[in-house]
Amino acid sequence: MSGAILEVINLSKHFHRPRTLLSPLNRRSDVIPAVDKVSFYLRPNETMGLVGESGCGKTTVGRSVLRLLKPTSGNVIFDGRDITHYSDNELRPLRKDMQMIFQDLDAGLNPKMRVEDIISEAICVYGKLSDAEVRVKSHALLDQVNLKYSKLTSYPAELSGGEKRRVGIARMLAVGARLIVADEPTSALDVSIQAQVVNLLRDLQKQLGLSYLFISHDLQVVELMSHKVAVMYLGKIVEMGLTERVSGAARHPYTYILWSSLVEKQSHEAPRPARPDRRASSWGVYDFERPSRGCRFAPRCPVYQSLGRPAECTDPDNEPQLRDVGEGHQVACHFPLIS
C-alpha cells in the first residue's frame, strides 16, 4: 500500500499446545491458531483500533507486528521494508521507530531505577549525549507528557497509575518512535485518568505525526482515538472500515452485538428492529482454541439461527472472506446485515 508506514499481509501466528502423556488420547489439535491470515495497513498520523473479546488475538497481532513474536506465516512491511524474517541484529536499529505501550503499567519500568534514570537510559540508547543535554531532553519529555519535574527522583512504586503510564510514554518518545502499538493503554486507570491519557496520545499524534495500532476492549475509547477500526473474532478480522461506519452501521452480526451493547449501556435504547436480537444467540463460554469450520462465529450467531442454520455458514471450504461493501467498509460474512 503506497504511503503506508505499516502493511500487514496474511499474518498468522500459531502456537503449539504442550504435549502430555494423555496427548495421544486427546483428539484436539496441537496447534492453536491465535492469529489467522490477518491483513491491514496503517498510514502515518493514523490510528487503527483493534477490538474484540479477550483471547481473540489482538495482543498477538500487536506483538507480531513489532516482531516481539515471530510470525508463523505472512508478511510485516514497515516503512517499505519487509521485516518478517529480520534477525535480532537487523531489527535493532528499527526498534527506536517501533515501540509498544504495554498493558501492564510496570512493564518497561525498572522498579530499582528512578524516573530520571529510566528516561536517561532511553535517551542515550541510540546516541551519546552530555549530562546537560540529557537533562534538557528529560525535562522536555516530561513537559510533553505533562509530568512534574519533581517526579524525576521518584521510583515507579511511588507513582500513581496515570504517572506510570506517562513515564512509559515519555520513555517511548525518548527513542523517537513513529509507530506505536498501544495495548490497552487505559486499562487499570480511573475514568478521569483514562480521558487524560487518551487526550495526551491524541495531542502527541498531532504534534509528532505518530501512527497508532490501538488495541482495546473499551469501545468508547476506540471511537475517540481511531480513524478506522478492525474487529477480530477467533484470530480473524471479521469487519474493518472507518470508525464511524463500523460503529454506526455494523454489517457483521458480531460487530453489531458489540456496539449495540455499548448503545444500550449508554442510552438504554433497544436495538433497531432491522437488526438481530442479540439475546437470540447462544452467547456463552466458547472454546477459543478450537474455532469452528466455515464461519467461526456461526455457533453464536443470531442471524445463522434465524435463517435456519444455512449450510454455507458451516462449509469448511467456504469460510467467509473480507469483501468491500462500499467506501472501504469490509465485512467477512455470508449474510451481512443491511445498513
Helices and strands as residue ranges (DSSP letters): E 6-16, G 23-25, E 31-42, E 47-51, H 58-65, E 73-78, E 81-82, H 88-91, G 92-94, E 98-101, H 115-124, H 131-144, G 149-153, G 156-158, H 161-174, E 179-183, H 191-208, E 211-215, H 219-225, E 228-233, E 236-242, H 243-248, H 253-267, G 278-280, G 298-300, H 302-306, G 311-313, E 323-324, E 330-331
